[in-house]
Amino acid sequence: MKMNYNAVSCEITLSNNFYAVSHVPCDYQNDVIGYGVCRFIMKSNDIRRHCVFQSWKLRVSKGKERKSHRFFYTIPAVLAELPGQWIQISGTIDPNGVTLKKAEIFSQHPCFNKR
């Protein structure tokens, strides 16, 4: 999927080894959860702007500055139209765009979960 913000754009994709972990009853496949998270990122102005501009900065930079950046967000699950209460999303931003690596669904905020 392609994300646009102003005149800048980048791709958002799921990594080949994308996986979703659910701590609540959930019958969705990994690709459905990934699609919901991708749609949320595309609709969220702040996250989309941040990801697109970070990818653009990496695209026009040179040398060591082209290193990819990791990101980590915790969002309410209802915004991605997924079950549970909270979702933790992690991935990377590189010159090609955004790659989602993992989505984890929780029944309560992750800071209260014991690991």
DRENROKE-680168 format. One record per residue: residue number from 0; chain; z, x, y of N, C-alpha, C in turn. Coordinates in Angstrom, 2 decimals, decimal comma, m for minus. Layout:
BEGIN
pos / unit / n_zz / n_xx / n_yy / ca_zz / ca_xx / ca_yy / c_zz / c_xx / c_yy
NUM / A / Z / X / Y / Z / X / Y / Z / X / Y $
...
//
This chain:
BEGIN
pos / unit / n_zz / n_xx / n_yy / ca_zz / ca_xx / ca_yy / c_zz / c_xx / c_yy
0 / A / 0,00 / 0,84 / m1,17 / 0,00 / 0,00 / 0,00 / 0,00 / 0,89 / 1,24 $
1 / A / m0,61 / 0,44 / 2,27 / m0,71 / 1,20 / 3,50 / 0,23 / 0,59 / 4,53 $
2 / A / 1,05 / 1,44 / 5,18 / 1,94 / 1,01 / 6,26 / 1,38 / 1,49 / 7,58 $
3 / A / 1,42 / 0,64 / 8,58 / 0,97 / 1,00 / 9,91 / 2,09 / 0,81 / 10,91 $
4 / A / 2,14 / 1,68 / 11,87 / 3,02 / 1,50 / 13,02 / 2,30 / 2,09 / 14,22 $
5 / A / 2,02 / 1,26 / 15,19 / 1,17 / 1,63 / 16,33 / m0,15 / 2,16 / 15,79 $
6 / A / m0,56 / 3,36 / 16,15 / m1,85 / 3,89 / 15,69 / m1,68 / 4,83 / 14,51 $
7 / A / m0,48 / 4,95 / 13,96 / m0,20 / 5,88 / 12,87 / m0,04 / 5,09 / 11,58 $
8 / A / m0,51 / 5,64 / 10,47 / m0,36 / 4,95 / 9,19 / m0,05 / 5,96 / 8,08 $
9 / A / 0,47 / 5,45 / 6,98 / 0,73 / 6,26 / 5,79 / 0,78 / 5,34 / 4,58 $
10 / A / 0,77 / 5,92 / 3,41 / 0,82 / 5,18 / 2,16 / 2,26 / 5,05 / 1,68 $
11 / A / 2,58 / 3,94 / 1,02 / 3,86 / 3,78 / 0,34 / 3,54 / 3,52 / m1,13 $
12 / A / 4,11 / 4,32 / m2,01 / 3,82 / 4,22 / m3,44 / 5,09 / 4,37 / m4,25 $
13 / A / 5,00 / 3,96 / m5,49 / 6,06 / 4,20 / m6,46 / 5,72 / 5,48 / m7,20 $
14 / A / 6,72 / 6,31 / m7,44 / 6,46 / 7,54 / m8,18 / 6,12 / 7,20 / m9,63 $
15 / A / 5,51 / 8,11 / m10,33 / 5,15 / 7,87 / m11,73 / 6,38 / 7,64 / m12,60 $
16 / A / 7,49 / 8,25 / m12,22 / 8,73 / 8,09 / m12,98 / 9,73 / 7,20 / m12,23 $
17 / A / 9,23 / 6,23 / m11,43 / 10,11 / 5,30 / m10,72 / 10,94 / 4,52 / m11,74 $
18 / A / 12,21 / 4,39 / m11,45 / 13,04 / 3,56 / m12,33 / 14,02 / 2,75 / m11,51 $
19 / A / 14,33 / 1,60 / m12,06 / 15,27 / 0,68 / m11,42 / 16,44 / 0,48 / m12,35 $
20 / A / 17,63 / 0,54 / m11,78 / 18,86 / 0,33 / m12,53 / 19,51 / m0,92 / m11,96 $
21 / A / 19,89 / m1,84 / m12,83 / 20,51 / m3,07 / m12,36 / 21,90 / m3,20 / m12,96 $
22 / A / 22,89 / m3,38 / m12,08 / 24,26 / m3,60 / m12,53 / 24,60 / m5,09 / m12,51 $
23 / A / 23,58 / m5,91 / m12,37 / 23,71 / m7,38 / m12,42 / 22,68 / m7,89 / m13,42 $
24 / A / 22,86 / m9,11 / m13,94 / 21,83 / m9,65 / m14,83 / 20,51 / m9,78 / m14,09 $
25 / A / 19,48 / m9,14 / m14,62 / 18,17 / m9,12 / m13,95 / 17,08 / m8,99 / m15,01 $
26 / A / 16,14 / m9,93 / m15,00 / 15,05 / m9,91 / m15,97 / 13,78 / m9,28 / m15,41 $
27 / A / 13,84 / m8,75 / m14,20 / 12,66 / m8,19 / m13,57 / 12,33 / m6,83 / m14,15 $
28 / A / 11,03 / m6,55 / m14,25 / 10,55 / m5,25 / m14,68 / 10,65 / m4,25 / m13,52 $
29 / A / 10,56 / m2,97 / m13,82 / 10,63 / m1,93 / m12,79 / 9,58 / m2,12 / m11,70 $
30 / A / 8,36 / m2,49 / m12,09 / 7,31 / m2,63 / m11,10 / 7,54 / m3,81 / m10,15 $
31 / A / 8,19 / m4,87 / m10,62 / 8,50 / m6,02 / m9,76 / 9,58 / m5,62 / m8,75 $
32 / A / 10,58 / m4,90 / m9,21 / 11,63 / m4,43 / m8,30 / 11,03 / m3,45 / m7,29 $
33 / A / 10,19 / m2,56 / m7,75 / 9,53 / m1,62 / m6,85 / 8,67 / m2,33 / m5,82 $
34 / A / 7,96 / m3,37 / m6,23 / 7,13 / m4,12 / m5,30 / 7,99 / m4,79 / m4,23 $
35 / A / 9,13 / m5,38 / m4,64 / 10,03 / m6,01 / m3,67 / 10,56 / m5,02 / m2,66 $
36 / A / 10,91 / m3,83 / m3,12 / 11,41 / m2,79 / m2,21 / 10,31 / m2,31 / m1,27 $
37 / A / 9,09 / m2,13 / m1,80 / 7,96 / m1,72 / m0,95 / 7,69 / m2,76 / 0,13 $
38 / A / 7,69 / m4,02 / m0,23 / 7,45 / m5,09 / 0,75 / 8,55 / m5,10 / 1,81 $
39 / A / 9,81 / m4,87 / 1,40 / 10,89 / m4,82 / 2,38 / 10,66 / m3,69 / 3,38 $
40 / A / 10,33 / m2,51 / 2,89 / 10,11 / m1,36 / 3,78 / 8,96 / m1,65 / 4,73 $
41 / A / 7,91 / m2,28 / 4,24 / 6,77 / m2,59 / 5,10 / 7,11 / m3,62 / 6,18 $
42 / A / 8,04 / m4,51 / 5,90 / 8,40 / m5,56 / 6,86 / 9,52 / m5,15 / 7,81 $
43 / A / 10,29 / m4,12 / 7,47 / 11,40 / m3,66 / 8,30 / 10,86 / m2,72 / 9,39 $
44 / A / 10,94 / m3,14 / 10,63 / 10,38 / m2,34 / 11,73 / 11,01 / m0,96 / 11,84 $
45 / A / 12,34 / m0,88 / 11,78 / 13,01 / 0,41 / 11,96 / 12,72 / 1,39 / 10,84 $
46 / A / 12,83 / 0,93 / 9,61 / 12,59 / 1,82 / 8,47 / 11,11 / 2,21 / 8,42 $
47 / A / 10,23 / 1,25 / 8,64 / 8,79 / 1,54 / 8,63 / 8,43 / 2,56 / 9,71 $
48 / A / 8,95 / 2,36 / 10,93 / 8,66 / 3,29 / 12,02 / 9,14 / 4,70 / 11,67 $
49 / A / 10,37 / 4,79 / 11,14 / 10,92 / 6,09 / 10,77 / 10,06 / 6,77 / 9,71 $
50 / A / 9,72 / 6,06 / 8,66 / 8,96 / 6,65 / 7,56 / 7,56 / 7,06 / 8,01 $
51 / A / 6,89 / 6,20 / 8,77 / 5,53 / 6,51 / 9,20 / 5,51 / 7,72 / 10,12 $
52 / A / 6,44 / 7,79 / 11,08 / 6,44 / 8,92 / 12,00 / 6,89 / 10,21 / 11,33 $
53 / A / 7,80 / 10,15 / 10,37 / 8,18 / 11,35 / 9,63 / 6,99 / 11,88 / 8,84 $
54 / A / 6,25 / 10,99 / 8,18 / 5,08 / 11,41 / 7,43 / 4,02 / 12,00 / 8,36 $
55 / A / 3,82 / 11,38 / 9,51 / 2,84 / 11,88 / 10,47 / 3,24 / 13,26 / 10,99 $
56 / A / 4,54 / 13,47 / 11,29 / 5,01 / 14,78 / 11,75 / 4,75 / 15,85 / 10,70 $
57 / A / 4,96 / 15,52 / 9,43 / 4,70 / 16,48 / 8,36 / 3,20 / 16,76 / 8,23 $
58 / A / 2,38 / 15,75 / 8,47 / 0,94 / 15,91 / 8,36 / 0,40 / 16,87 / 9,42 $
59 / A / 0,95 / 16,83 / 10,63 / 0,41 / 17,67 / 11,70 / 1,15 / 19,00 / 11,84 $
60 / A / 2,23 / 19,20 / 11,12 / 2,98 / 20,46 / 11,20 / 2,33 / 21,52 / 10,31 $
61 / A / 2,82 / 22,74 / 10,45 / 2,25 / 23,86 / 9,69 / 3,35 / 24,64 / 8,99 $
62 / A / 2,99 / 25,33 / 7,93 / 3,88 / 26,24 / 7,24 / 5,05 / 25,56 / 6,56 $
63 / A / 6,24 / 26,14 / 6,72 / 7,44 / 25,64 / 6,06 / 7,86 / 24,26 / 6,56 $
64 / A / 7,39 / 23,90 / 7,73 / 7,74 / 22,60 / 8,30 / 7,12 / 21,44 / 7,53 $
65 / A / 6,20 / 21,72 / 6,62 / 5,53 / 20,66 / 5,86 / 6,34 / 20,23 / 4,64 $
66 / A / 7,54 / 20,68 / 4,52 / 8,39 / 20,35 / 3,37 / 8,76 / 18,87 / 3,42 $
67 / A / 8,74 / 18,22 / 2,25 / 9,04 / 16,79 / 2,20 / 10,53 / 16,54 / 2,48 $
68 / A / 10,81 / 15,33 / 2,92 / 12,18 / 14,91 / 3,24 / 12,61 / 13,81 / 2,26 $
69 / A / 13,85 / 13,88 / 1,84 / 14,40 / 12,83 / 1,00 / 15,05 / 11,78 / 1,89 $
70 / A / 15,03 / 10,52 / 1,44 / 15,72 / 9,46 / 2,18 / 16,51 / 8,60 / 1,21 $
71 / A / 17,47 / 7,89 / 1,77 / 18,39 / 7,09 / 0,99 / 18,83 / 5,92 / 1,87 $
72 / A / 18,58 / 4,70 / 1,42 / 18,99 / 3,51 / 2,18 / 19,77 / 2,57 / 1,28 $
73 / A / 20,73 / 1,87 / 1,86 / 21,44 / 0,79 / 1,19 / 21,16 / m0,47 / 1,98 $
74 / A / 20,58 / m1,47 / 1,32 / 20,19 / m2,69 / 2,01 / 20,70 / m3,91 / 1,25 $
75 / A / 20,85 / m5,04 / 1,94 / 21,18 / m6,29 / 1,24 / 20,02 / m6,69 / 0,32 $
76 / A / 20,34 / m7,09 / m0,89 / 19,31 / m7,40 / m1,89 / 18,47 / m8,61 / m1,49 $
77 / A / 19,05 / m9,53 / m0,77 / 18,31 / m10,74 / m0,40 / 17,12 / m10,41 / 0,50 $
78 / A / 17,18 / m9,33 / 1,25 / 16,07 / m8,96 / 2,11 / 14,85 / m8,50 / 1,33 $
79 / A / 15,07 / m7,99 / 0,13 / 13,96 / m7,59 / m0,74 / 13,65 / m8,68 / m1,78 $
80 / A / 14,31 / m9,83 / m1,63 / 14,15 / m10,97 / m2,53 / 14,42 / m10,59 / m3,98 $
81 / A / 15,52 / m9,86 / m4,18 / 15,92 / m9,42 / m5,51 / 17,33 / m9,93 / m5,80 $
82 / A / 17,73 / m10,00 / m7,08 / 19,07 / m10,47 / m7,41 / 20,14 / m9,46 / m7,02 $
83 / A / 21,38 / m9,87 / m7,10 / 22,49 / m9,00 / m6,74 / 22,81 / m9,11 / m5,26 $
84 / A / 23,68 / m8,23 / m4,79 / 24,09 / m8,25 / m3,39 / 23,54 / m7,08 / m2,59 $
85 / A / 23,46 / m5,90 / m3,21 / 23,04 / m4,69 / m2,50 / 22,06 / m3,89 / m3,33 $
86 / A / 21,18 / m3,15 / m2,66 / 20,23 / m2,27 / m3,33 / 20,29 / m0,90 / m2,65 $
87 / A / 20,37 / 0,14 / m3,47 / 20,25 / 1,50 / m2,96 / 18,85 / 2,00 / m3,31 $
88 / A / 18,14 / 2,48 / m2,29 / 16,78 / 2,96 / m2,46 / 16,76 / 4,45 / m2,16 $
89 / A / 16,09 / 5,21 / m2,99 / 15,92 / 6,63 / m2,69 / 14,46 / 7,02 / m2,95 $
90 / A / 14,03 / 8,02 / m2,21 / 12,66 / 8,49 / m2,34 / 12,41 / 9,69 / m1,46 $
91 / A / 11,14 / 10,01 / m1,27 / 10,76 / 11,15 / m0,43 / 9,68 / 10,73 / 0,56 $
92 / A / 9,68 / 11,44 / 1,68 / 8,63 / 11,29 / 2,68 / 7,90 / 12,63 / 2,74 $
93 / A / 6,59 / 12,59 / 2,53 / 5,78 / 13,81 / 2,57 / 4,54 / 13,55 / 3,43 $
94 / A / 3,65 / 14,53 / 3,59 / 2,47 / 14,32 / 4,43 / 1,57 / 13,16 / 3,97 $
95 / A / 1,60 / 12,83 / 2,69 / 0,78 / 11,72 / 2,19 / 1,38 / 10,36 / 2,47 $
96 / A / 2,69 / 10,30 / 2,61 / 3,35 / 9,02 / 2,87 / 4,72 / 8,97 / 2,24 $
97 / A / 5,11 / 7,78 / 1,80 / 6,43 / 7,51 / 1,24 / 6,29 / 7,30 / m0,26 $
98 / A / 7,15 / 7,96 / m1,03 / 7,18 / 7,77 / m2,48 / 8,57 / 7,31 / m2,87 $
99 / A / 8,65 / 6,14 / m3,49 / 9,94 / 5,60 / m3,94 / 10,24 / 6,14 / m5,33 $
100 / A / 11,46 / 6,65 / m5,51 / 11,86 / 7,26 / m6,79 / 12,79 / 6,35 / m7,59 $
101 / A / 13,72 / 5,67 / m6,88 / 14,75 / 4,93 / m7,60 / 15,23 / 3,75 / m6,77 $
102 / A / 15,55 / 2,66 / m7,46 / 16,20 / 1,50 / m6,84 / 17,34 / 1,08 / m7,75 $
103 / A / 18,50 / 0,90 / m7,18 / 19,68 / 0,53 / m7,96 / 20,28 / m0,73 / m7,36 $
104 / A / 20,45 / m1,77 / m8,19 / 20,94 / m3,07 / m7,74 / 22,41 / m3,21 / m8,11 $
105 / A / 23,22 / m3,63 / m7,12 / 24,67 / m3,77 / m7,31 / 25,13 / m5,19 / m7,01 $
106 / A / 26,26 / m5,58 / m7,62 / 26,84 / m6,90 / m7,35 / 27,77 / m6,86 / m6,14 $
107 / A / 28,26 / m5,70 / m5,79 / 29,07 / m5,53 / m4,58 / 28,63 / m4,22 / m3,90 $
108 / A / 29,09 / m4,00 / m2,71 / 28,65 / m2,82 / m1,97 / 28,94 / m1,56 / m2,79 $
109 / A / 28,00 / m0,63 / m2,83 / 28,16 / 0,57 / m3,68 / 29,39 / 1,41 / m3,37 $
110 / A / 29,92 / 1,35 / m2,16 / 31,11 / 2,15 / m1,86 / 32,33 / 1,64 / m2,63 $
111 / A / 32,27 / 0,40 / m3,13 / 33,39 / m0,14 / m3,89 / 33,21 / 0,04 / m5,40 $
112 / A / 32,05 / 0,48 / m5,83 / 31,80 / 0,68 / m7,26 / 32,38 / 2,01 / m7,72 $
113 / A / 32,99 / 1,98 / m8,88 / 33,54 / 3,20 / m9,46 / 32,50 / 3,77 / m10,40 $
114 / A / 32,23 / 5,05 / m10,26 / 31,22 / 5,69 / m11,13 / 31,88 / 6,63 / m12,07 $
//
